[in-house]
Amino acid sequence: MRIKVLTLFPEIVKGPLDVSIIKNAQEKGLIDIEYINIRDFSDSKHKKVDDYPYGGGAGMIMTPQPIFDCYQAAIKDVMANNEDIRTIYCSPKGKVFNQELALNLAKEDSLIFICGHYEGIDQRVIDSLVTDEISIGDYVLTGGELPVAVIIDAVARLIPGVLGQEESFQEESFYSGLLEYPHYTRPYDFRGLEVPSVLSSGNHKEIEKWRRKKSLEITFERRPDLLENASLSDEDKKTLDFLKKHS
Ligand code: 4GX
């Protein structure tokens, strides 16, 4: 997958992606991330990229010219016609990001991200270039760089080859929309805190049953909203009926 990130602060986006799994994915050529500095495209003498808002108010707005010209340059080498290209802008006004949207974006050959900083970007950029306005949650950050890194991370790990064999298998077969069961590793007894005994029983059927029950319990307690869209067996439904009766 080819990814282009248009930003005034490339180091913020690059930092978290040049480590660990996503770093390896880039080295393996599974994803190619290019960072393009919007400031380099400013026509103005002093490389100005922002200005006061029409109508007044606090803060600065990123002007359209550097972003339009940066975008033009970004789509030039790769991509067919710009209608085909998913162009993502992160803001609290966007559709809330989730795993379904990550899976959907992971199918694309190329993605362009435009990062807004300060109070945001001129609306004409969004209206003309952006296909997907996405929010990573209901809080306010100083810019779109961190949300873009979050989205790239979530999308990249879904590309075949990025995760190990075992992890990708888990991703495909166990992604049920429930929260995860708790994990334990050695030692069995850590300062008097013991691992649930079923996990060292060697009884794989019992282990699976225990883990499923724990997933259902934690989801019921903390995120009952997720149960609406989860894929549940008849056995799961019985477990949930029990939890409802005893809560
Ligand atoms: N999920 N931010 C965007 C600039 C901005 C300000 C106002 C439009 C209108 C965010 C989030 C987020 C901070 C990114 C402000 N753009 N993005 N930026 N939460 O808080 O995605």
Boltz pocket constraint, residues with backbone or C-beta under 6 A from the ligand:
constraints:
  - pocket:
      binder: B
      contacts: [[A, 90], [A, 91], [A, 92], [A, 116], [A, 117], [A, 118], [A, 119], [A, 120], [A, 121], [A, 134], [A, 135], [A, 136], [A, 137], [A, 138], [A, 139], [A, 140], [A, 141], [A, 142], [A, 143], [A, 144], [A, 145], [A, 147]]
      max_distance: 6.0
